[in-house]
């Protein structure tokens, strides 16, 4: 393929690139969501205890948390499309393993492999930055970033329908088929990005981060079973703090780290990542509350008595709205910048949860809540990659977006642990079974509202950029770069520097509309 002077494909990427990459993200979300309709039946289906059955979900969370930043960095170094295909292929293998077994340990192994696919989201965003022209990049990254919610919302009713009318292993065969289709479309229609980061893969950094994340997420996801004050929970949490601190000190000393912590500590990147955790918390609350409320029997006095499929259809507007929010985001961001759209998205989410407190009594209320919160999360999620891309060098796009995706996953993990604890502690006994109470559902909505408020405060302190500056970050042609070079020429010559790693940082700084510093930093 003919390349332009800045490394992008000449003439822009084909029109199929965006839908194919978004489809890959949706497939990953489907993989995560497909077990939701059968969660309560897993102990019976796998002939195990409820506590052990939760490892089927926990294993995917842990492997996804580890794989997301690692695959992002590997994509920066060796090719983003190559790593995207690899992550989807591992997911397909894992889905087939799970489809062919009812043994708990083998099922956990298959689910662990499926979690590797979480790296597809940052890899897709990185490919878009490398290949798309500015006028297409905003809406494309918005769609890719929102695909995890879109796929989750659309997969719920489909997975419920399959689970009600077929053997539950069919869920995995379906996920494997979608994965094969995503791999084939990627190989056929998505070109490889020519952009490469300098340096080598930081294996000690990857191992250290993996150990720290596992030690951090294990007590977070299993603390309810082990006891939040148990020795195991407190011991693992303390070990996570020690390991992550030592990992951070090590990363500051290596020349090509897995995660550039100096870049991560920039105000724009740091605050965006912290806000992402809060958005992840708020996003998962609705997924935990509404399906349960809709399926509880009407005899409870507050349950809506709907089937699994109907409950999935009522929550599906969450994903549909997120998908249709992408072009709206592109227009708003082009005019006001991604920070403003992030703030607006958080306000809409807050309105959805706050107003939703009075709408939990009817099915139509659940649908309205899904639509409003879906619109807010769509705007918020769409803003995150633009803020990250605008603050990091091009050579670190994959790793930086991988870290941001990880922050969202941490938010959903925190949400699952906290809301699960709230629903369990406020449950009451009906017919010998513990069921969530309306008080627990309302309290969960208040927790989501509080998380949104914290995210809003963080977002307000993110440095703002004029929309024109944001577009300049993504200059994709020689004409786009000329005004920047002219401005640099007026400032005077830049001292010569040795080639290598600094060259890539200098190029990124020029593309961002700022003169390169002594080490390629702005």
Residue pairs with C-beta under 8 A, 6 or more apart in sequence:
1 9
1 10
1 191
2 9
2 10
2 11
3 9
3 10
3 194
4 10
4 476
4 477
4 478
5 478
6 475
6 476
6 477
6 478
6 481
6 507
6 511
7 130
7 194
7 195
8 130
8 131
8 133
8 194
8 476
8 477
9 131
9 191
9 194
12 131
12 132
12 133
12 136
12 476
13 131
13 132
13 191
14 189
14 191
16 185
16 189
16 190
17 127
17 128
17 131
17 132
17 189
17 190
17 191
18 128
18 132
18 136
18 140
18 143
18 144
20 182
20 185
20 186
20 189
20 190
21 84
21 124
21 127
21 128
21 140
21 144
21 186
21 190
22 124
22 143
22 144
22 147
22 150
23 147
23 181
23 182
23 185
24 84
24 88
24 120
24 124
24 147
24 182
24 185
24 186
25 120
25 121
25 124
25 144
25 147
25 148
25 150
25 151
26 147
26 150
26 151
26 154
27 88
27 91
27 117
27 120
27 151
27 175
27 178
27 179
27 181
27 182
28 88
28 91
28 117
28 118
28 120
28 121
28 147
28 148
28 151
29 147
29 148
29 149
29 150
29 151
29 152
29 155
30 151
30 152
30 154
30 155
30 159
30 175
30 178
31 91
31 95
31 114
31 117
31 175
31 179
32 60
32 64
32 148
32 151
32 152
33 151
33 152
33 155
33 156
33 159
34 155
34 159
34 171
34 172
34 174
34 175
35 42
35 56
35 57
35 159
35 171
36 156
36 159
36 287
36 291
37 156
37 159
37 160
37 163
37 164
37 308
37 312
38 45
38 163
38 168
38 171
39 57
41 168
42 48
42 50
42 53
42 56
43 49
43 50
43 52
43 53
45 102
45 168
46 53
46 56
46 102
46 103
46 104
46 107
47 102
47 104
48 104
51 225
52 104
53 104
54 221
54 222
54 225
55 104
55 108
56 104
56 107
56 108
56 111
57 111
57 221
58 217
58 218
58 221
58 222
59 108
59 109
59 111
59 112
59 115
60 111
60 112
60 114
60 115
61 115
61 217
61 221
61 409
61 413
62 112
62 115
62 213
62 214
62 217
62 218
63 111
63 112
63 113
63 114
63 115
63 116
63 118
64 115
64 116
64 117
64 118
64 409
65 115
65 118
65 213
65 214
65 217
65 406
65 409
65 410
66 209
66 210
66 213
66 214
67 87
67 115
67 116
67 117
67 118
67 119
68 118
68 119
68 121
68 122
68 402
68 403
68 405
68 406
68 409
69 209
69 258
69 259
69 399
69 402
69 403
69 406
70 119
70 206
70 209
70 210
70 258
70 402
71 83
71 86
71 87
71 116
71 119
71 120
71 122
71 123
71 398
71 402
72 119
72 122
72 123
72 126
72 398
72 399
72 400
72 401
72 402
72 403
72 405
73 197
73 201
73 202
73 206
73 258
73 259
73 398
73 399
73 402
74 83
74 201
74 398
75 82
75 83
75 84
75 119
75 122
75 123
75 126
75 398
76 126
76 195
76 196
76 197
76 395
76 396
76 397
76 398
76 399
77 196
77 197
77 199
77 200
77 201
78 196
79 192
79 193
79 196
80 123
80 126
80 127
80 130
80 192
80 193
80 195
80 398
81 123
81 127
81 186
81 190
81 191
81 192
81 193
82 192
83 119
83 123
83 398
84 119
84 120
84 123
84 124
84 127
84 186
84 190
85 183
85 186
85 187
87 116
87 117
87 118
87 119
87 120
87 123
88 117
88 120
88 179
88 182
88 183
88 186
89 179
89 183
90 113
90 114
90 116
90 117
91 113
91 114
91 116
91 117
91 175
91 179
92 176
92 179
92 180
92 183
93 113
94 109
94 110
94 111
94 112
94 113
94 114
94 115
94 116
95 110
95 114
95 172
95 173
95 175
95 176
95 179
96 110
96 172
96 173
96 176
97 106
97 109
97 110
97 113
98 106
98 107
98 110
98 111
98 114
98 169
98 172
99 110
99 169
99 170
99 172
99 173
99 176
100 169
101 107
101 110
102 169
110 172
114 175
117 179
118 405
118 409
119 402
121 144
121 145
121 147
121 148
121 401
121 405
122 398
122 399
122 400
122 401
122 402
122 404
122 405
123 398
123 402
124 144
124 147
125 141
125 144
125 145
125 385
125 389
125 397
125 398
125 401
126 193
126 397
126 398
126 401
127 190
127 193
128 137
128 140
128 141
128 144
129 137
129 141
129 389
129 394
129 397
129 474
130 193
130 194
130 195
130 394
130 397
131 191
131 193
132 140
132 476
133 476
133 477
134 471
134 474
134 475
134 476
134 480
137 474
138 329
138 330
138 333
138 334
138 386
139 326
139 327
139 329
139 330
141 382
141 385
141 386
141 389
142 325
142 326
142 327
142 329
142 330
142 333
142 378
142 381
142 382
142 383
142 385
142 386
143 323
143 326
143 382
144 385
145 381
145 382
145 384
145 385
146 322
146 323
146 325
146 326
146 377
146 378
146 381
146 382
148 381
148 408
149 283
149 318
149 319
149 322
149 374
149 377
149 378
149 381
150 319
150 320
150 322
150 323
151 319
152 287
152 318
152 319
153 315
153 316
153 317
153 318
153 319
153 320
153 322
153 370
153 374
154 316
154 319
154 320
156 291
156 311
156 312
156 315
156 316
157 309
157 312
157 313
157 315
157 316
158 312
159 171
159 312
160 307
160 308
160 309
160 311
160 312
161 309
161 312
162 168
162 170
162 171
162 174
163 171
163 308
164 307
164 308
164 309
195 394
195 395
196 395
197 256
197 395
197 396
197 504
198 256
198 395
198 500
198 501
198 503
198 504
199 255
199 256
199 501
200 256
201 258
202 251
202 254
202 256
202 257
202 258
204 250
204 254
205 247
205 250
205 251
205 254
205 257
205 258
205 259
206 258
208 243
208 246
208 247
208 250
208 251
209 244
209 247
209 258
209 259
211 243
211 247
212 240
212 243
212 244
212 247
213 406
215 236
215 237
215 239
215 240
215 243
216 237
216 240
216 244
217 410
217 413
218 236
219 226
219 232
219 233
219 234
219 236
219 237
219 240
220 413
220 414
220 417
221 413
221 416
221 417
222 233
223 230
223 233
223 417
224 417
224 420
224 421
224 424
226 232
226 233
227 233
228 421
248 261
251 257
251 258
251 259
251 260
251 261
252 261
252 262
255 501
256 501
258 399
259 399
259 403
260 392
260 396
260 399
260 400
263 269
263 391
263 392
263 393
263 396
263 400
264 270
264 273
264 400
264 403
266 391
267 461
267 462
267 463
268 387
268 390
268 391
268 462
268 463
269 387
269 388
269 391
269 392
269 400
271 458
271 459
271 461
271 462
272 342
272 384
272 387
272 388
272 391
272 404
272 462
273 403
273 404
273 407
274 407
274 458
275 342
275 346
275 384
275 455
275 458
275 459
275 462
276 384
276 404
276 407
276 408
276 411
277 407
277 408
277 410
277 411
277 414
277 455
278 411
278 451
278 452
278 454
278 455
278 458
279 346
279 349
279 377
279 380
279 381
279 384
279 408
279 411
279 452
279 455
280 407
280 408
280 409
280 410
280 411
280 412
280 414
280 415
281 411
281 412
281 414
281 415
281 418
281 447
281 448
281 451
282 349
282 353
282 373
282 377
282 411
282 415
282 448
282 449
282 451
282 452
282 455
283 377
283 408
283 411
283 412
283 415
284 411
284 412
284 415
284 416
284 419
285 353
285 415
285 419
285 444
285 445
285 447
285 448
285 451
286 315
286 318
286 353
286 369
286 370
286 373
286 448
287 315
287 318
288 415
288 416
288 419
288 420
288 423
288 444
289 419
289 441
289 444
289 445
290 311
290 314
290 315
290 366
290 369
290 370
291 311
291 312
291 315
292 423
292 436
292 441
293 302
293 303
293 304
293 360
293 366
293 436
293 441
294 303
294 304
294 306
294 310
294 311
294 314
294 315
294 363
294 366
295 303
295 304
295 305
295 306
295 307
295 308
295 311
296 302
296 303
296 304
296 305
296 435
296 436
297 303
297 305
298 304
298 305
299 305
299 430
300 430
300 435
302 360
302 361
302 438
304 362
304 363
304 366
306 314
306 363
310 363
314 363
314 366
314 367
314 370
315 366
315 370
316 370
317 367
317 370
317 371
317 374
318 370
318 371
318 373
318 374
318 377
319 374
320 374
321 370
321 371
321 374
321 375
321 378
322 374
322 375
322 377
322 378
322 381
323 378
324 378
325 374
325 375
325 378
325 379
325 382
326 378
326 382
328 378
328 379
329 341
329 378
329 379
329 382
329 383
332 340
332 341
332 344
332 379
333 340
333 341
333 382
333 383
333 386
333 467
333 470
334 467
334 471
335 467
336 467
337 464
337 465
337 466
337 467
337 470
338 383
338 386
338 387
338 390
338 465
338 470
339 383
339 387
339 459
339 462
339 463
339 464
339 465
340 464
341 379
341 380
341 382
341 383
342 379
342 380
342 383
342 384
342 387
342 459
342 462
343 456
343 459
343 460
344 379
345 375
345 376
345 377
345 378
345 379
345 380
345 381
345 382
345 383
346 376
346 380
346 452
346 455
346 456
346 459
347 376
347 456
348 372
348 373
348 375
348 376
348 379
349 373
349 376
349 377
349 380
349 448
349 452
350 376
350 449
350 452
350 453
350 456
351 372
351 376
352 369
352 372
352 373
352 375
352 376
353 369
353 373
353 445
353 446
353 448
353 449
353 452
354 449
355 369
355 372
356 365
356 368
356 369
356 372
356 373
356 445
357 442
357 445
357 446
358 365
359 365
359 366
359 368
359 369
360 366
360 369
360 438
360 441
360 442
360 445
380 455
381 408
384 404
384 408
385 401
385 404
386 470
387 462
388 397
388 400
388 401
388 404
389 397
389 400
389 401
389 473
389 474
390 465
390 469
390 470
390 473
390 512
391 400
392 400
392 508
393 504
393 505
393 508
393 509
393 520
394 504
394 507
394 508
394 511
395 504
395 505
395 508
411 451
415 447
415 448
415 451
418 447
419 444
419 447
422 440
422 443
422 444
422 447
423 436
423 440
423 441
423 444
424 434
425 440
426 436
426 437
426 439
426 440
426 443
427 434
427 435
427 436
427 437
427 440
428 434
428 435
428 437
429 435
469 513
472 480
472 484
472 511
472 512
472 513
473 511
473 512
473 513
474 511
475 481
475 484
475 511
475 513
481 510
481 511
484 510
484 511
484 513
485 510
487 513
487 515
488 494
488 510
488 515
491 515
494 515
494 516
495 518
497 503
497 506
497 518
497 519
497 520
501 520
502 519
502 520
503 520
504 520
505 516
505 519
505 520
505 521
506 516
506 520
508 520
509 515
509 516
509 517
509 520
509 521
509 522
510 516
512 522
514 522
515 522
516 522
